[in-house]
């Protein structure tokens, strides 16, 4: 597996770590080649799973993955190559080369396309051209292109000329519903945000909604959980709007149970992302009976029944803020939506999602086709 995850080799146990743990019992051996990261080191998750960081920069990563991947294939005789594809497609180019060289099937995984459905940065339309070139040229050799939602990315790839028959729909977002579950905690945060503090999370929208809610409720308190390069910019926005003093910041929560506790302390979660594969945080919050306000990205249009088990935000910040204020002013309605939100996450149970993922990849490894 040629991955883009840096957390595991840096000592953090994020979603990919949990995914590999769940897959460990399904396969004889999984070798993961990951990008370079500061202070990274190879990790043996369990006897069946090893994760190894690249010792080179991203520009040289593809060549290293070819060489190291060939060593591993020669030694262990894997049956399938999987690449997580994004950016300059170092993983995908290496996977395509290894597939040709060893006569093995490979799967290209595209979790989301930057700038789709909305761009966060000016260069994302150019980045989409690179994605289009990759999926229509390099990924032609892939036995399947795995996507993680049923509408957003498949519709875009079809527009680019990719046959829907080549798409393998396997959600990546899953939740442990025994951990992410309702509780009795006091909901002392009026509204919360959880996620990496990066451009596609639309943090300006978050700040504006916090400010609007605060202007209507002098007791409102907020929480932001996450780290990233846009953190200072978010703080400046909150300071200018006068609500920074009402916001609690949480950098990193190591245990899923701690994150679940935080969701249970929120009256609602806001996730106005511009592009996403999930977002996973919405499903986690929903499983805790915490209602979500989310833009129509990733699996959200397939999961959220607007006004019944959550709310789909308008791209207009002003309209979105008014929607949030109105919903927060109806405590009984919030509780009803929260209960329905929990029920809507049943299809994302960890065992079901990982079981389907493993079964699909076993079939590909055995037959070389979908």
C-alpha positions as CSV (number, residue, x, y, z in Angstrom):
1,X,0.0,0.0,0.0
2,X,1.4,3.4,-1.1
3,X,-0.1,5.8,1.4
4,X,-0.2,9.5,2.0
5,X,-0.5,9.2,5.8
6,X,2.2,10.8,7.9
7,X,0.6,10.3,11.3
8,X,1.5,6.7,12.0
9,X,5.2,7.0,11.5
10,X,5.2,10.2,13.6
11,X,3.6,8.4,16.5
12,X,0.0,9.5,16.1
13,X,-2.8,7.1,16.0
14,X,-5.3,8.6,13.6
15,X,-8.0,7.1,11.4
16,X,-5.5,5.3,9.1
17,X,-3.9,3.6,12.1
18,X,-7.3,2.2,13.1
19,X,-8.0,1.1,9.5
20,X,-4.8,-0.9,9.4
21,X,-5.6,-2.5,12.7
22,X,-9.0,-3.5,11.4
23,X,-7.5,-5.0,8.2
24,X,-4.7,-6.8,10.0
25,X,-6.8,-9.9,10.6
26,X,-8.0,-10.0,7.0
27,X,-4.7,-10.3,5.2
28,X,-1.5,-12.3,5.6
29,X,0.7,-9.2,5.3
30,X,0.3,-5.5,4.6
31,X,3.3,-3.4,3.9
32,X,2.7,0.4,3.8
33,X,5.1,2.9,2.3
34,X,4.4,6.4,3.6
35,X,5.7,9.9,2.9
36,X,8.7,11.4,4.7
37,X,7.9,13.1,8.0
38,X,9.9,14.8,10.8
39,X,11.2,12.3,13.3
40,X,9.4,9.5,11.5
41,X,10.4,5.9,11.9
42,X,9.2,2.5,10.7
43,X,6.4,1.1,12.8
44,X,5.4,-2.6,13.1
45,X,1.7,-2.2,14.0
46,X,1.3,-5.9,14.5
47,X,2.9,-9.1,13.0
48,X,0.9,-8.6,9.8
49,X,1.3,-4.8,9.3
50,X,4.4,-2.7,8.8
51,X,4.5,1.0,7.9
52,X,7.8,2.5,6.6
53,X,8.4,6.2,5.9
54,X,10.2,7.4,2.8
55,X,13.7,8.7,3.6
56,X,13.5,11.2,0.7
57,X,11.4,14.3,-0.3
58,X,8.1,14.1,-2.2
59,X,9.9,14.9,-5.4
60,X,12.0,11.7,-5.1
61,X,9.3,9.7,-3.3
62,X,8.0,7.9,-6.5
63,X,11.4,6.6,-7.4
64,X,12.0,5.4,-3.8
65,X,8.6,3.7,-3.7
66,X,9.4,1.8,-6.9
67,X,12.6,0.5,-5.5
68,X,11.4,-0.3,-2.0
69,X,8.1,-1.7,-3.4
70,X,10.0,-4.0,-5.7
71,X,12.1,-5.2,-2.8
72,X,9.0,-6.0,-0.8
73,X,7.2,-7.7,-3.7
74,X,10.2,-9.8,-4.4
75,X,10.4,-10.8,-0.7
76,X,6.8,-11.4,0.2
77,X,4.9,-11.9,-3.0
78,X,1.9,-9.5,-2.4
79,X,-1.2,-10.0,-4.5
80,X,-2.4,-6.4,-4.8
81,X,-1.0,-2.9,-4.9
82,X,-3.0,0.0,-3.5
83,X,-2.1,3.7,-4.0
84,X,-3.7,6.7,-2.2
85,X,-3.5,9.2,-5.0
86,X,-3.3,13.0,-4.7
87,X,-1.0,16.0,-5.4
88,X,1.8,15.1,-7.8
89,X,0.7,11.5,-7.7
90,X,4.0,10.1,-6.6
91,X,2.2,7.1,-5.2
92,X,0.1,6.4,-8.3
93,X,3.0,6.7,-10.7
94,X,5.0,4.2,-8.5
95,X,2.0,1.9,-8.3
96,X,1.5,1.9,-12.1
97,X,5.2,1.1,-12.6
98,X,5.2,-1.7,-10.1
99,X,2.0,-3.1,-11.6
100,X,3.6,-3.2,-15.1
101,X,6.9,-4.6,-13.8
102,X,5.3,-7.4,-11.7
103,X,2.1,-8.1,-13.5
104,X,0.0,-7.3,-10.5
105,X,-3.3,-5.5,-10.3
106,X,-3.3,-2.1,-8.6
107,X,-6.1,0.1,-7.2
108,X,-6.0,3.9,-7.4
109,X,-7.8,5.5,-4.5
110,X,-9.1,9.0,-5.0
111,X,-10.8,10.2,-1.8
112,X,-11.6,13.7,-3.0
113,X,-10.6,16.1,-5.7
114,X,-9.3,19.5,-4.5
115,X,-11.5,22.4,-5.6
116,X,-14.5,20.2,-6.1
117,X,-17.3,21.1,-5.5
118,X,-15.8,24.5,-4.4
119,X,-12.2,25.7,-4.5
120,X,-10.3,26.9,-1.4
121,X,-7.2,28.2,-3.1
122,X,-6.6,29.9,-6.5
123,X,-4.4,27.1,-7.9
124,X,-6.9,24.3,-7.3
125,X,-8.4,24.5,-10.9
126,X,-4.9,23.8,-12.1
127,X,-4.6,21.0,-9.7
128,X,-7.8,19.5,-11.1
129,X,-6.1,19.4,-14.5
130,X,-3.4,17.3,-13.0
131,X,-6.0,15.0,-11.5
132,X,-7.7,14.7,-14.8
133,X,-4.5,13.8,-16.6
134,X,-3.7,11.2,-14.0
135,X,-7.1,9.4,-14.0
136,X,-7.3,9.4,-17.8
137,X,-3.7,8.4,-18.5
138,X,-1.8,6.8,-15.7
139,X,-4.8,5.2,-13.8
140,X,-6.0,3.5,-17.0
141,X,-3.8,0.6,-15.9
142,X,-5.5,0.4,-12.6
143,X,-7.9,-2.6,-12.1
144,X,-10.3,-0.1,-10.4
145,X,-10.4,3.4,-9.2
146,X,-11.7,3.4,-5.6
147,X,-13.9,6.4,-4.6
148,X,-15.5,7.0,-1.2
149,X,-18.8,8.5,-2.1
150,X,-21.6,7.7,-4.5
151,X,-22.2,11.0,-6.2
152,X,-19.6,13.8,-5.9
153,X,-16.4,12.2,-7.2
154,X,-18.1,9.6,-9.5
155,X,-20.0,12.3,-11.3
156,X,-16.8,14.3,-11.8
157,X,-14.8,11.4,-13.1
158,X,-17.6,10.4,-15.4
159,X,-17.5,14.0,-16.8
160,X,-13.8,13.4,-17.4
161,X,-14.5,10.3,-19.4
162,X,-13.9,7.6,-16.8
163,X,-16.3,4.7,-17.2
164,X,-18.4,4.2,-14.1
165,X,-17.8,0.4,-14.5
166,X,-14.2,1.1,-13.4
167,X,-15.3,2.8,-10.2
168,X,-15.3,0.9,-6.9
169,X,-17.4,2.7,-4.3
170,X,-16.1,1.9,-0.8
171,X,-16.6,4.5,1.9
172,X,-13.5,5.4,3.9
173,X,-15.4,7.0,6.8
174,X,-16.4,4.6,9.5
175,X,-17.1,4.9,13.2
176,X,-17.0,2.7,16.3
177,X,-20.5,3.3,17.4
178,X,-19.7,1.8,20.8
179,X,-17.3,4.7,21.4
180,X,-19.1,7.4,19.5
181,X,-22.4,7.1,21.3
182,X,-24.8,9.3,23.2
183,X,-24.0,10.2,26.8
184,X,-25.1,12.4,29.6
185,X,-22.5,15.2,29.5
186,X,-23.6,18.7,29.9
187,X,-23.6,20.4,26.5
188,X,-21.6,23.5,27.6
189,X,-20.4,24.4,24.1
190,X,-23.0,26.0,21.9
191,X,-21.2,25.1,18.7
192,X,-18.0,23.3,17.8
193,X,-15.6,22.6,15.0
194,X,-13.3,19.6,14.7
195,X,-10.8,19.1,11.9
196,X,-7.4,20.1,10.5
197,X,-7.0,23.9,10.3
198,X,-6.5,24.0,6.6
199,X,-7.9,26.0,3.7
200,X,-10.5,23.5,2.4
201,X,-12.2,23.5,5.9
202,X,-13.6,27.0,5.1
203,X,-12.5,28.4,8.4
204,X,-13.7,31.9,7.5
205,X,-17.2,30.5,7.4
206,X,-16.7,29.0,10.8
207,X,-15.5,32.3,12.3
208,X,-18.5,34.2,10.8
209,X,-21.0,31.8,12.1
210,X,-19.4,31.8,15.6
211,X,-19.6,35.7,15.5
212,X,-23.3,35.7,14.4
213,X,-24.3,33.1,17.1
214,X,-22.4,35.1,19.7
215,X,-24.1,38.3,18.7
216,X,-27.5,36.7,19.4
217,X,-26.5,34.8,22.6
218,X,-24.3,36.5,25.1
219,X,-23.8,33.1,26.9
220,X,-22.7,31.2,23.8
221,X,-19.3,29.4,24.1
222,X,-17.4,27.6,21.3
223,X,-14.7,25.0,20.8
224,X,-12.2,24.4,18.0
225,X,-10.4,21.1,18.0
226,X,-7.5,20.7,15.5
227,X,-4.2,21.9,14.3
228,X,-2.9,23.2,11.0
229,X,-1.4,26.1,9.1
230,X,-4.6,28.2,9.2
231,X,-4.8,28.2,12.9
232,X,-3.3,31.7,13.4
233,X,-5.5,33.1,10.6
234,X,-8.6,31.7,12.4
235,X,-7.6,33.2,15.7
236,X,-7.1,36.6,14.0
237,X,-10.6,36.4,12.5
238,X,-12.1,35.5,15.9
239,X,-10.2,38.3,17.6
240,X,-11.5,40.9,15.1
241,X,-15.1,39.7,15.6
242,X,-14.7,39.9,19.4
243,X,-15.4,36.2,20.1
244,X,-11.9,34.8,20.6
245,X,-12.3,34.9,24.4
246,X,-15.3,32.7,24.2
247,X,-13.5,30.0,22.1
248,X,-11.7,27.0,23.7
249,X,-8.9,25.5,21.5
250,X,-7.9,21.9,21.7
251,X,-4.9,20.9,19.7
252,X,-5.0,17.1,19.6
253,X,-7.0,14.4,21.2
254,X,-5.1,11.1,21.3
255,X,-8.0,8.7,22.2
256,X,-11.2,8.4,20.2
257,X,-13.0,8.3,23.6
258,X,-11.8,11.8,24.4
259,X,-13.0,13.0,21.0
260,X,-16.4,11.4,21.6
261,X,-16.6,13.2,25.0
262,X,-16.0,16.5,23.3
263,X,-18.8,15.9,20.7
264,X,-21.1,15.1,23.6
265,X,-20.3,18.5,25.1
266,X,-21.4,20.4,22.0
267,X,-25.0,21.3,21.2
268,X,-24.1,21.1,17.5
269,X,-21.1,20.7,15.2
270,X,-20.3,22.9,12.2
271,X,-18.3,21.6,9.2
272,X,-18.6,24.0,6.2
273,X,-15.8,22.2,4.1
274,X,-15.3,23.2,0.5
275,X,-14.2,19.7,-0.6
276,X,-14.1,16.4,1.3
277,X,-14.2,12.7,1.1
278,X,-16.3,12.4,4.3
279,X,-16.1,14.3,6.5
280,X,-15.6,11.7,9.1
281,X,-16.1,14.2,12.0
282,X,-19.7,14.7,11.0
283,X,-20.4,11.0,11.3
284,X,-18.7,10.8,14.6
285,X,-20.7,13.7,16.0
286,X,-23.9,12.3,14.6
287,X,-23.3,9.0,16.3
288,X,-23.0,10.9,19.6
289,X,-26.5,12.5,18.9
290,X,-24.8,15.8,18.2
291,X,-26.5,17.5,15.3
292,X,-24.3,18.7,12.4
293,X,-24.4,21.7,10.1
294,X,-22.4,20.7,7.0
295,X,-22.0,21.8,3.4
296,X,-23.1,19.3,0.7
297,X,-19.7,17.6,0.3
298,X,-18.5,14.0,0.3
299,X,-21.0,11.6,1.8
300,X,-23.0,14.3,3.4
301,X,-25.7,14.7,0.7
302,X,-26.1,11.0,0.8
303,X,-26.4,10.9,4.5
304,X,-28.0,14.1,5.8
305,X,-31.8,14.5,5.3
306,X,-32.0,18.3,5.7
307,X,-33.9,19.3,8.8
308,X,-34.5,15.7,9.8
309,X,-31.2,14.3,10.9
310,X,-28.9,17.4,10.3
311,X,-28.7,20.4,8.1
312,X,-27.0,21.1,4.7
313,X,-25.5,24.5,4.8
314,X,-25.9,27.0,2.0
315,X,-22.6,28.2,0.4
316,X,-23.7,31.7,1.5
317,X,-22.2,32.5,4.9
318,X,-25.1,34.8,5.8
319,X,-27.7,32.3,5.0
320,X,-25.8,29.5,6.7
321,X,-25.4,31.6,9.9
322,X,-29.1,32.4,10.0
323,X,-29.9,28.7,9.6
324,X,-27.6,27.8,12.5
325,X,-29.1,30.5,14.8
326,X,-32.6,29.4,14.1
327,X,-31.8,25.7,14.8
328,X,-29.9,26.5,18.0
329,X,-33.0,28.5,19.2
330,X,-35.1,25.3,19.1
331,X,-33.7,23.0,21.8
332,X,-36.4,20.4,21.4
333,X,-35.8,20.3,17.6
334,X,-32.1,19.9,18.2
335,X,-32.7,16.9,20.4
336,X,-35.0,15.3,17.9
337,X,-32.5,15.8,15.0
338,X,-29.7,14.5,17.2
339,X,-31.6,11.2,17.8
340,X,-32.3,10.8,14.1
341,X,-28.6,11.6,13.4
342,X,-27.5,8.7,15.5
343,X,-29.7,6.3,13.5
344,X,-28.4,7.7,10.2
345,X,-24.8,6.5,11.0
346,X,-25.7,2.8,11.2
347,X,-24.4,2.1,7.7
348,X,-21.0,3.5,8.7
349,X,-20.3,1.0,11.5
350,X,-16.6,0.2,11.7
351,X,-17.0,-3.6,11.2
352,X,-19.3,-3.2,8.2
353,X,-17.1,-0.7,6.4
354,X,-13.8,-2.4,7.0
355,X,-15.4,-5.8,6.2
356,X,-16.6,-4.5,2.8
357,X,-13.2,-2.9,2.1
358,X,-11.3,-6.1,2.9
359,X,-13.7,-8.3,0.9
360,X,-13.4,-6.1,-2.2
361,X,-9.7,-6.1,-2.1
362,X,-9.4,-9.8,-1.6
363,X,-11.5,-10.3,-4.7
364,X,-9.3,-8.0,-6.7
365,X,-6.1,-9.7,-5.5
366,X,-7.6,-13.1,-6.4
367,X,-9.1,-12.3,-9.7
368,X,-7.3,-9.2,-10.9
369,X,-10.7,-7.6,-11.8
370,X,-13.8,-6.0,-10.2
